[in-house]
Amino acid sequence: DAKTTQPPSMDCAEGRAANLPCNHSTISGNEYVYWYRQIHSQGPQYIIHGLKNNETNEMASLIITEDRKSSTLILPHATLRDTAVYYCIVEGSYGGSQGNLIFGKGTKLSVKP
Amino acid sequence: DAGITQSPRYKITETGRQVTLMCHQTWSHSYMFWYRQDLGHGLRLIYYSAAADITDKGEVPDGYVVSRSKTENFPLTLESATRSQTSVYFCASSESGTGDTGELFFGEGSRLTVL
């Protein structure tokens, strides 16, 4: 099972900030939080990732709480092209080997005019 | 062009037939992954590979076989296709797994229908 919990859907008005929450209460100290998105029928696209500190890039900002049990992805000025399913992922492992990402069901963000 | 490509993009086959989905990347990334995506399940990891000749099972490996004789290729074979393997398959690669190395690069997907 995915290690994260996200709302199944959210709406956002075009031009406004979209704030997508994610709970990961069982995250371990050395596990990263990743965000990906998937626009309909396309392969997932990397957005941002972080460990403890807040991160920002040209696409989004990632705010991680001090206890690391939750995070928020912020799209500062959402556009219609940001309509997609957004996945919050905590790095997982199988059989002791690391390097895998376990995708949950994500949040379907609908940006409306 | 540089990137990650999957073939075929669309495939229809019959139950019991062998099917191979190809994945090719031009970055010389060490890690490669195969995911399947079904309605209501999101993406689930089938197999991954940390380097040539090194592969390991993911969440849903049953019914699939992989090989990695060359760094750039990571084919996925369904030795005897079943209807439950009807899905969209995504291949991905990354420079050195996850951790602080950042992103996975995904292909455009291969849509497989098993009749």
HADDOCK unambig.tbl for C-alpha pairs under 7 A between the chains (distance, minus, plus):
assign (segid A and resid 32 and name CA) (segid B and resid 99 and name CA) 6.21 0.50 0.50
assign (segid A and resid 42 and name CA) (segid B and resid 108 and name CA) 5.59 0.50 0.50
assign (segid A and resid 43 and name CA) (segid B and resid 90 and name CA) 6.83 0.50 0.50
assign (segid A and resid 43 and name CA) (segid B and resid 106 and name CA) 5.39 0.50 0.50
assign (segid A and resid 43 and name CA) (segid B and resid 107 and name CA) 5.74 0.50 0.50
assign (segid A and resid 43 and name CA) (segid B and resid 108 and name CA) 4.93 0.50 0.50
assign (segid A and resid 43 and name CA) (segid B and resid 109 and name CA) 6.26 0.50 0.50
assign (segid A and resid 44 and name CA) (segid B and resid 106 and name CA) 6.13 0.50 0.50
assign (segid A and resid 46 and name CA) (segid B and resid 103 and name CA) 5.68 0.50 0.50
assign (segid A and resid 46 and name CA) (segid B and resid 104 and name CA) 6.75 0.50 0.50
assign (segid A and resid 49 and name CA) (segid B and resid 102 and name CA) 6.74 0.50 0.50
assign (segid A and resid 94 and name CA) (segid B and resid 58 and name CA) 6.58 0.50 0.50
assign (segid A and resid 99 and name CA) (segid B and resid 97 and name CA) 4.32 0.50 0.50
assign (segid A and resid 99 and name CA) (segid B and resid 98 and name CA) 4.79 0.50 0.50
assign (segid A and resid 99 and name CA) (segid B and resid 99 and name CA) 6.89 0.50 0.50
assign (segid A and resid 100 and name CA) (segid B and resid 97 and name CA) 6.98 0.50 0.50
assign (segid A and resid 100 and name CA) (segid B and resid 98 and name CA) 6.71 0.50 0.50
assign (segid A and resid 102 and name CA) (segid B and resid 44 and name CA) 6.92 0.50 0.50
assign (segid A and resid 103 and name CA) (segid B and resid 42 and name CA) 6.45 0.50 0.50
assign (segid A and resid 103 and name CA) (segid B and resid 43 and name CA) 5.45 0.50 0.50
assign (segid A and resid 103 and name CA) (segid B and resid 44 and name CA) 6.58 0.50 0.50
assign (segid A and resid 104 and name CA) (segid B and resid 42 and name CA) 5.72 0.50 0.50
assign (segid A and resid 104 and name CA) (segid B and resid 43 and name CA) 6.97 0.50 0.50
assign (segid A and resid 105 and name CA) (segid B and resid 41 and name CA) 6.29 0.50 0.50
assign (segid A and resid 105 and name CA) (segid B and resid 42 and name CA) 4.74 0.50 0.50
